[in-house]
Amino acid sequence: MNGSSCHARYRFRRLAVFLIVTGVMHFLSPSYFRAPVPTWLGPERLLVAGSGAAEVVAGALVLVPGGRQAGGWAAVALITCYLVSHGDALVRARPDRPRLLERPVGAVARLVVNVLYIAWAVTVAASAP
């Protein structure tokens, strides 16, 4: 196996593990995931449970060679939806807030990190056979 295909194999696995672990954490630590959900978006508990389950499914699909492309694109769509929450946090961010993620620099960092997650998932989906 050449270095390129070895790197691609681990990229798939890392994304799958990331999605599955993050999805499971939605159920183990729901308050952490409910906190950034804007109240106007709807019932936080349902949104967190649904997105957690969707992350686990997307991660499982990425692990299966035949589902890798679908799982990758599902991850892209799911993580893109999270930008609504992060954009809302940026609008509400204030420099005097006690938590870093509630300040403008933290809100921008959240957006940047999520855009990188999207790019990672796009790379996996686009390179799947």
ChimeraX attribute file (.defattr): number of C-alpha atoms within 10 A of each C-alpha:
attribute: neighborCount
match mode: 1-to-1
recipient: residues
	/A:1	6
	/A:2	6
	/A:3	8
	/A:4	8
	/A:5	10
	/A:6	10
	/A:7	12
	/A:8	15
	/A:9	14
	/A:10	11
	/A:11	16
	/A:12	25
	/A:13	18
	/A:14	15
	/A:15	23
	/A:16	28
	/A:17	17
	/A:18	14
	/A:19	23
	/A:20	21
	/A:21	15
	/A:22	19
	/A:23	23
	/A:24	16
	/A:25	16
	/A:26	22
	/A:27	17
	/A:28	11
	/A:29	10
	/A:30	16
	/A:31	13
	/A:32	13
	/A:33	20
	/A:34	18
	/A:35	12
	/A:36	16
	/A:37	21
	/A:38	16
	/A:39	11
	/A:40	7
	/A:41	10
	/A:42	10
	/A:43	12
	/A:44	19
	/A:45	16
	/A:46	11
	/A:47	15
	/A:48	21
	/A:49	19
	/A:50	14
	/A:51	20
	/A:52	24
	/A:53	19
	/A:54	19
	/A:55	26
	/A:56	24
	/A:57	19
	/A:58	27
	/A:59	29
	/A:60	19
	/A:61	20
	/A:62	31
	/A:63	20
	/A:64	15
	/A:65	13
	/A:66	12
	/A:67	17
	/A:68	24
	/A:69	23
	/A:70	19
	/A:71	29
	/A:72	29
	/A:73	20
	/A:74	22
	/A:75	30
	/A:76	22
	/A:77	14
	/A:78	17
	/A:79	19
	/A:80	15
	/A:81	12
	/A:82	16
	/A:83	16
	/A:84	15
	/A:85	18
	/A:86	23
	/A:87	16
	/A:88	14
	/A:89	23
	/A:90	21
	/A:91	11
	/A:92	12
	/A:93	19
	/A:94	18
	/A:95	12
	/A:96	10
	/A:97	11
	/A:98	9
	/A:99	10
	/A:100	15
	/A:101	19
	/A:102	21
	/A:103	19
	/A:104	19
	/A:105	14
	/A:106	19
	/A:107	21
	/A:108	18
	/A:109	16
	/A:110	20
	/A:111	19
	/A:112	14
	/A:113	11
	/A:114	17
	/A:115	17
	/A:116	13
	/A:117	17
	/A:118	20
	/A:119	13
	/A:120	18
	/A:121	26
	/A:122	19
	/A:123	18
	/A:124	27
	/A:125	22
	/A:126	14
	/A:127	13
	/A:128	19
	/A:129	10
